[in-house]
Amino acid sequence: MALARVLVPDGGAAPRYAIAHHLLWSLFTDSPDRRRDFLWREESAGRFYTLSSREPIDSHGLFIIESKPFEPCLVPGARLMFSLRANPVVSRSSGRDTREVRHDVIMDALRHVPREERSDRRFSVAVEAGRAWLARQGQRHGFVIDRNVAVDGYESVCLPRPERARPLVFSTVDFDGVLTVTDPEAFLAQLFVGFGRARAFGCGLMLIRRAR
């Protein structure tokens, strides 16, 4: 905690995501060829949640780590409160070849709104497009979201990459609400690998607990 402000500074989203990315990798990288097999999310400065197949190992003594098994037992119809920070994208044809290009779902939805109306309608479009994206995730991965799921915290992150000409740009959206599990096996399978893109940078980890 004493080093939190230095290790994870408050100077904008990009430094936070980039530094936290490296910090969390240090807990799970035990060999040069290790591939990422964990999800993470920054809850507050210096406080993180991770979901992994292995326990993290703090070789540098930077963290206080609390680990416990995560083995939810779910049945069809189970109601769960959830919180998800995701990078929601939609893939569309580039028009020049057969390759598909990923687009931010909110910016993609705003393309269909007249320019003079975009500022006033940005929030409502973000909510509608975000819920639609999450509903599609549910159709593929065994859950249904309640209609009043909160969509907030839309943020664009630009990470410079010295070895490449173009920086890494992605957006994050926070979802909070209640979902109903329809296919426990499909839902849990996706829960362990994450939802959406930019999972290496703190997106995709869905936190769940039983709904009252």
Residue frames relative to the residue before (quaternion, step in Angstrom):
aa qw qx qy qz dx dy dz
M 1.0000 0.0000 0.0000 0.0000 0.00 0.00 0.00
A 0.6195 0.5592 -0.3458 0.4290 3.57 1.06 -0.71
L 0.7361 0.3984 -0.2180 0.5019 3.58 1.12 -0.66
A 0.3916 0.7696 -0.4553 0.2171 3.59 1.25 -0.15
R 0.6930 0.4855 -0.2939 0.4445 3.60 0.83 -0.92
V 0.6550 0.4886 -0.3093 0.4864 3.57 1.15 -0.56
L 0.7196 0.4569 -0.2513 0.4585 3.55 0.87 -0.99
V 0.7807 0.1268 -0.0588 0.6091 3.58 1.04 -0.79
P 0.1280 -0.8513 0.5054 0.0591 3.60 0.28 1.25
D 0.5042 -0.6580 0.4805 0.2862 3.54 -1.31 0.40
G 0.4745 0.7313 -0.3987 0.2846 3.60 1.25 0.08
G 0.8100 -0.2361 0.1143 0.5246 3.58 0.69 1.02
A 0.6725 -0.5410 0.3429 0.3708 3.52 -1.29 0.45
A 0.6560 0.5582 -0.3330 0.3837 3.59 0.85 -0.95
P 0.6847 0.4563 -0.3193 0.4701 3.67 0.76 -0.85
R 0.6269 0.5452 -0.3487 0.4337 3.60 0.98 -0.77
Y 0.6976 0.4704 -0.2824 0.4608 3.56 0.79 -1.01
A 0.6722 0.5112 -0.3097 0.4370 3.59 0.89 -0.91
I 0.7076 0.4504 -0.2741 0.4705 3.59 0.82 -0.96
A 0.6444 0.5093 -0.3305 0.4649 3.60 0.96 -0.82
H 0.5809 0.5822 -0.3607 0.4399 3.58 1.08 -0.73
H 0.7083 0.4462 -0.2600 0.4813 3.60 0.84 -0.97
L 0.6309 0.5406 -0.3388 0.4415 3.58 0.99 -0.77
L 0.7042 0.4601 -0.2776 0.4641 3.57 0.83 -0.96
W 0.5962 0.5521 -0.3641 0.4553 3.58 1.08 -0.64
S 0.6264 0.5655 -0.3483 0.4082 3.60 1.01 -0.75
L 0.6501 0.5257 -0.3143 0.4497 3.59 1.19 -0.48
F 0.7834 0.3380 -0.1555 0.4979 3.58 1.15 -0.52
T 0.6056 0.5625 -0.3629 0.4303 3.61 1.21 -0.23
D 0.0056 0.8245 -0.5639 0.0470 3.55 -0.34 1.25
S 0.7718 0.1304 -0.1231 0.6101 3.58 1.31 0.12
P 0.6380 -0.5701 0.3525 0.3791 3.62 -1.11 0.59
D 0.7477 0.3945 -0.2198 0.4868 3.59 1.08 -0.66
R 0.3559 0.7469 -0.4928 0.2697 3.60 1.23 0.26
R 0.2552 -0.7468 0.5957 0.1495 3.57 -0.93 0.92
R 0.5890 -0.5927 0.4070 0.3689 3.56 -1.12 0.65
D 0.0325 0.7902 -0.6095 0.0543 3.55 -0.82 1.06
F 0.6501 0.4632 -0.3262 0.5065 3.55 1.06 0.78
L 0.2810 -0.7073 0.6188 0.1943 3.53 -1.35 0.37
W 0.0240 -0.8042 0.5930 0.0312 3.57 -1.14 0.47
R 0.0740 -0.7704 0.6320 0.0397 3.49 -1.34 0.42
E 0.3452 -0.7129 0.5706 0.2167 3.56 -1.00 0.86
E 0.2382 -0.7876 0.5560 0.1178 3.56 -0.62 1.13
S 0.7364 -0.1573 0.1085 0.6490 3.56 1.14 -0.75
A 0.7271 -0.4247 0.2785 0.4620 3.59 -1.24 0.21
G 0.8451 0.1206 -0.1165 0.5076 3.56 -0.65 1.13
R 0.6895 0.4135 -0.2752 0.5272 3.61 1.28 0.08
F 0.0115 0.8258 -0.5584 0.0776 3.57 -0.62 1.15
Y 0.2421 -0.6893 0.6530 0.1996 3.50 -1.38 0.42
T 0.0285 -0.7795 0.6247 0.0359 3.57 -1.07 0.71
L 0.1332 -0.7389 0.6528 0.1004 3.53 -1.29 0.50
S 0.1409 0.8192 -0.5296 0.1694 3.56 -0.48 1.18
S 0.5150 -0.6202 0.4948 0.3246 3.52 -1.32 0.31
R 0.7380 0.2856 -0.1832 0.5832 3.61 1.32 -0.24
E 0.5087 -0.6123 0.4928 0.3515 3.56 -1.18 0.45
P 0.4824 -0.6590 0.4846 0.3134 3.60 -1.00 0.74
I 0.1988 -0.7649 0.6043 0.1016 3.55 -1.16 0.72
D 0.2007 -0.8013 0.5577 0.0810 3.56 -0.57 1.20
S 0.1534 -0.8377 0.5209 0.0588 3.57 0.11 1.30
H 0.7332 0.4287 -0.2284 0.4759 3.59 1.16 -0.51
G 0.4501 -0.7252 0.4345 0.2877 3.58 1.24 0.03
L 0.3785 0.7538 -0.4603 0.2769 3.59 1.09 0.69
F 0.7848 0.3402 -0.1386 0.4992 3.56 1.10 -0.70
I 0.2888 -0.6321 0.6674 0.2676 3.47 -1.43 0.23
I 0.1062 -0.8380 0.5352 0.0045 3.56 -0.43 1.24
E 0.0539 -0.7601 0.6473 0.0193 3.52 -1.00 0.94
S 0.0260 -0.8206 0.5698 -0.0343 3.58 -0.54 1.18
K 0.0751 0.7754 -0.6258 0.0369 3.53 -1.17 0.62
P 0.5940 -0.5736 0.4117 0.3857 3.60 -1.13 0.54
F 0.1744 -0.7555 0.6233 0.1018 3.55 -1.13 0.72
E 0.2086 0.7874 -0.5375 0.2184 3.54 -0.09 1.32
P 0.0310 -0.8396 0.5423 0.0066 3.61 0.51 1.12
C 0.2253 -0.7468 0.6131 0.1247 3.55 -1.04 0.85
L 0.0235 0.8351 -0.5434 0.0820 3.57 -0.29 1.26
V 0.1583 -0.7578 0.6257 0.0953 3.53 -1.23 0.58
P 0.6403 -0.4970 0.3914 0.4358 3.61 -1.17 0.35
G 0.7699 0.3197 -0.2604 0.4870 3.54 -0.90 0.96
A 0.4534 0.6828 -0.4604 0.3410 3.61 1.25 -0.09
R 0.2410 -0.7665 0.5825 0.1226 3.56 -0.97 0.93
L 0.0421 -0.8180 0.5721 -0.0413 3.54 -0.78 1.11
M 0.3323 -0.6592 0.6292 0.2431 3.51 -1.16 0.70
F 0.0284 -0.8270 0.5612 -0.0185 3.58 -0.90 0.84
S 0.1071 -0.7415 0.6566 0.0872 3.50 -1.35 0.40
L 0.0270 0.8148 -0.5731 0.0835 3.57 -0.75 1.06
R 0.1179 -0.7287 0.6690 0.0863 3.54 -1.00 0.91
A 0.0437 0.8395 -0.5311 0.1062 3.55 -0.43 1.22
N 0.3216 -0.6654 0.6309 0.2363 3.49 -1.42 0.28
P 0.0759 -0.8424 0.5329 0.0259 3.61 0.09 1.26
V 0.0220 0.8014 -0.5954 0.0538 3.56 -0.78 1.05
V 0.2074 -0.7257 0.6370 0.1572 3.51 -1.36 0.29
S 0.3045 -0.7586 0.5505 0.1699 3.59 -0.99 0.82
R 0.0138 0.7911 -0.6104 0.0373 3.53 -0.91 0.98
S 0.6015 -0.5617 0.4250 0.3769 3.56 -1.21 0.53
S 0.4632 -0.6864 0.4880 0.2760 3.56 -1.03 0.81
G 0.4803 -0.6883 0.4270 0.3365 3.58 1.23 -0.35
R 0.7063 0.4457 -0.2590 0.4852 3.59 1.19 -0.49
D 0.7924 0.0083 0.0084 0.6099 3.58 1.13 -0.58
T 0.7116 -0.4647 0.3160 0.4217 3.56 -1.26 -0.22
R 0.5155 0.6530 -0.4236 0.3584 3.61 1.21 -0.15
E 0.3039 -0.7342 0.5780 0.1860 3.53 -1.14 0.71
V 0.2627 -0.7582 0.5827 0.1287 3.54 -1.12 0.78
R 0.3698 -0.7311 0.5298 0.2194 3.57 -0.93 0.89
H 0.0868 -0.7875 0.6099 0.0183 3.53 -1.04 0.91
D 0.5549 -0.5596 0.5034 0.3543 3.55 -1.19 0.61
V 0.4603 -0.7203 0.4323 0.2869 3.62 -0.63 1.05
I 0.6618 0.5059 -0.3197 0.4515 3.59 1.03 -0.70
M 0.6694 0.4690 -0.3044 0.4892 3.58 0.92 -0.85
D 0.6114 0.5455 -0.3460 0.4569 3.57 1.10 -0.68
A 0.6638 0.4913 -0.3014 0.4766 3.59 1.00 -0.81
L 0.6490 0.5326 -0.3195 0.4393 3.59 1.02 -0.76
R 0.5312 0.6370 -0.4108 0.3785 3.60 1.18 -0.40
H 0.7022 0.4673 -0.2589 0.4706 3.55 1.16 -0.65
V 0.6000 0.5303 -0.3570 0.4809 3.59 1.31 0.10
P 0.5308 -0.6259 0.4507 0.3513 3.64 -0.86 0.83
R 0.6085 -0.6086 0.3685 0.3516 3.57 -0.95 0.90
E 0.6819 0.5034 -0.2989 0.4384 3.58 0.92 -0.85
E 0.7033 0.4473 -0.2677 0.4834 3.61 1.22 -0.30
R 0.4911 0.7198 -0.4116 0.2670 3.60 1.21 -0.37
S 0.6382 0.5398 -0.3398 0.4312 3.58 0.92 -0.80
D 0.7083 0.4568 -0.2607 0.4708 3.59 0.88 -0.94
R 0.7632 0.3884 -0.1968 0.4774 3.59 1.01 -0.75
R 0.3723 0.7716 -0.4644 0.2245 3.58 1.27 -0.06
F 0.6922 0.4822 -0.2980 0.4466 3.59 0.82 -0.96
S 0.6834 0.4838 -0.3004 0.4568 3.60 0.82 -0.94
V 0.6326 0.5181 -0.3266 0.4740 3.59 1.05 -0.73
A 0.6334 0.5359 -0.3257 0.4533 3.58 1.01 -0.85
V 0.6605 0.5019 -0.3086 0.4654 3.59 0.93 -0.88
E 0.6861 0.4912 -0.2881 0.4529 3.58 0.84 -0.98
A 0.6932 0.4689 -0.2788 0.4711 3.59 0.87 -0.97
G 0.6427 0.5285 -0.3227 0.4511 3.58 1.02 -0.78
R 0.6697 0.4869 -0.3008 0.4732 3.58 0.90 -0.88
A 0.6372 0.5272 -0.3330 0.4530 3.58 1.00 -0.79
W 0.6426 0.5166 -0.3225 0.4650 3.59 0.99 -0.82
L 0.6843 0.4800 -0.2919 0.4648 3.59 0.88 -0.93
A 0.6084 0.5437 -0.3503 0.4599 3.60 1.08 -0.66
R 0.6453 0.5065 -0.3181 0.4752 3.59 1.03 -0.77
Q 0.5999 0.5404 -0.3561 0.4705 3.58 1.07 -0.67
G 0.6605 0.5206 -0.3005 0.4500 3.54 0.98 -0.87
Q 0.6293 0.5387 -0.3359 0.4483 3.58 0.98 -0.78
R 0.7162 0.4408 -0.2495 0.4801 3.58 1.03 -0.80
H 0.8196 0.2906 -0.0944 0.4847 3.56 1.04 -0.76
G 0.6875 -0.5968 0.2726 0.3112 3.54 1.01 0.82
F 0.7032 0.3876 -0.3260 0.4989 3.60 0.88 0.85
V 0.2399 -0.7368 0.6147 0.1469 3.53 -1.34 0.40
I 0.3048 -0.7655 0.5387 0.1757 3.58 -0.84 0.95
D 0.5213 -0.5978 0.5017 0.3453 3.55 -1.21 0.53
R 0.6319 -0.5883 0.3615 0.3520 3.57 -1.13 0.63
N 0.7496 0.4164 -0.2260 0.4623 3.59 1.03 -0.70
V 0.1974 0.7871 -0.5554 0.1820 3.62 1.05 0.66
A 0.3900 -0.7270 0.5212 0.2186 3.58 -0.87 1.00
V 0.0911 -0.7624 0.6400 0.0289 3.56 -1.02 0.91
D 0.1835 0.7987 -0.5364 0.2015 3.57 -0.44 1.20
G 0.7734 0.4272 -0.2512 0.3953 3.54 -1.39 -0.08
Y 0.2243 0.7902 -0.5436 0.1726 3.60 1.08 0.59
E 0.0891 0.8064 -0.5680 0.1383 3.56 -0.67 1.14
S 0.2565 -0.7504 0.5904 0.1502 3.56 -1.04 0.82
V 0.1353 -0.7955 0.5899 0.0296 3.56 -0.88 1.03
C 0.0783 -0.7864 0.6126 0.0150 3.57 -0.91 0.97
L 0.0714 -0.8130 0.5778 -0.0076 3.59 -0.45 1.23
P 0.3518 -0.7367 0.5315 0.2258 3.61 -0.64 1.04
R 0.1207 -0.7747 0.6174 0.0639 3.55 -1.11 0.74
P 0.3512 -0.7956 0.4502 0.2026 3.58 -0.10 1.31
E 0.6904 0.4939 -0.2899 0.4420 3.57 1.03 -0.74
R 0.7507 0.3066 -0.1937 0.5522 3.58 1.26 -0.17
A 0.5763 -0.6129 0.4175 0.3434 3.54 -1.19 0.57
R 0.7652 0.3475 -0.1872 0.5087 3.57 0.95 -0.84
P 0.4239 -0.6984 0.5097 0.2698 3.62 -0.90 0.86
L 0.4978 -0.6099 0.5142 0.3403 3.55 -1.31 0.26
V 0.0347 -0.8060 0.5901 -0.0309 3.58 -0.62 1.15
F 0.1742 0.7652 -0.6086 0.1175 3.55 -0.88 0.94
S 0.3462 -0.7250 0.5564 0.2121 3.57 -1.26 0.36
T 0.1990 -0.7595 0.6040 0.1368 3.55 -1.24 0.45
V 0.0721 -0.7677 0.6364 0.0208 3.54 -1.17 0.75
D 0.2792 -0.7520 0.5749 0.1614 3.58 -1.01 0.82
F 0.1013 -0.7754 0.6227 0.0259 3.55 -0.90 1.03
D 0.0540 0.7796 -0.6222 0.0465 3.57 -0.99 0.86
G 0.3863 0.7191 -0.5140 0.2635 3.56 -0.91 0.88
V 0.5569 -0.5715 0.4813 0.3630 3.51 -1.22 -0.63
L 0.0706 -0.7828 0.6174 0.0339 3.55 -1.06 0.79
T 0.2974 -0.7170 0.6006 0.1916 3.54 -1.34 0.38
V 0.3615 -0.7374 0.5326 0.2046 3.56 -0.77 1.04
T 0.1575 -0.7926 0.5842 0.0748 3.59 -0.86 0.98
D 0.7763 0.1025 -0.0425 0.6205 3.57 1.15 -0.69
P 0.2886 -0.8091 0.4815 0.1736 3.63 0.04 1.25
E 0.6574 0.5239 -0.3260 0.4325 3.59 0.90 -0.85
A 0.6832 0.4713 -0.2859 0.4790 3.59 0.89 -0.92
F 0.6454 0.5311 -0.3204 0.4458 3.58 0.98 -0.84
L 0.6993 0.4638 -0.2796 0.4666 3.59 0.81 -0.96
A 0.6021 0.5606 -0.3604 0.4397 3.58 1.04 -0.70
Q 0.7086 0.4294 -0.2623 0.4946 3.60 0.94 -0.86
L 0.5779 0.5972 -0.3744 0.4114 3.58 1.06 -0.70
F 0.7103 0.4727 -0.2630 0.4503 3.58 0.95 -0.85
V 0.7295 0.3690 -0.2527 0.5175 3.62 1.18 -0.28
G 0.5584 -0.6586 0.3578 0.3555 3.58 1.26 -0.16
F 0.3670 -0.7226 0.5541 0.1899 3.53 -1.31 0.48
G 0.8064 0.2346 -0.1895 0.5086 3.57 -0.92 0.91
R 0.6140 -0.5532 0.4301 0.3633 3.54 -1.37 -0.25
A 0.7487 0.4163 -0.3037 0.4170 3.56 -1.41 -0.24
R 0.2168 0.8165 -0.5109 0.1591 3.58 1.03 0.72
A 0.6088 0.5510 -0.3565 0.4458 3.59 1.14 -0.49
F 0.7414 0.3918 -0.2055 0.5046 3.58 1.23 -0.41
G 0.7541 -0.4588 0.2153 0.4177 3.56 0.95 0.89
C 0.5927 0.5450 -0.3796 0.4556 3.59 1.21 0.34
G 0.7310 0.5004 -0.3085 0.3464 3.55 -1.31 0.33
L 0.6112 0.5518 -0.3638 0.4355 3.60 1.20 -0.33
M 0.1597 -0.7896 0.5883 0.0701 3.57 -0.62 1.15
L 0.2253 -0.7565 0.6032 0.1142 3.56 -0.77 1.08
I 0.0418 -0.8226 0.5668 -0.0204 3.58 -0.82 0.98
R 0.0838 0.7524 -0.6534 0.0049 3.52 -1.33 0.45
R 0.6527 -0.5367 0.3582 0.3969 3.54 -1.16 0.52
A 0.3745 -0.7055 0.5536 0.2359 3.56 -0.99 0.83
R 0.4626 -0.6792 0.4951 0.2821 3.57 -1.01 0.78
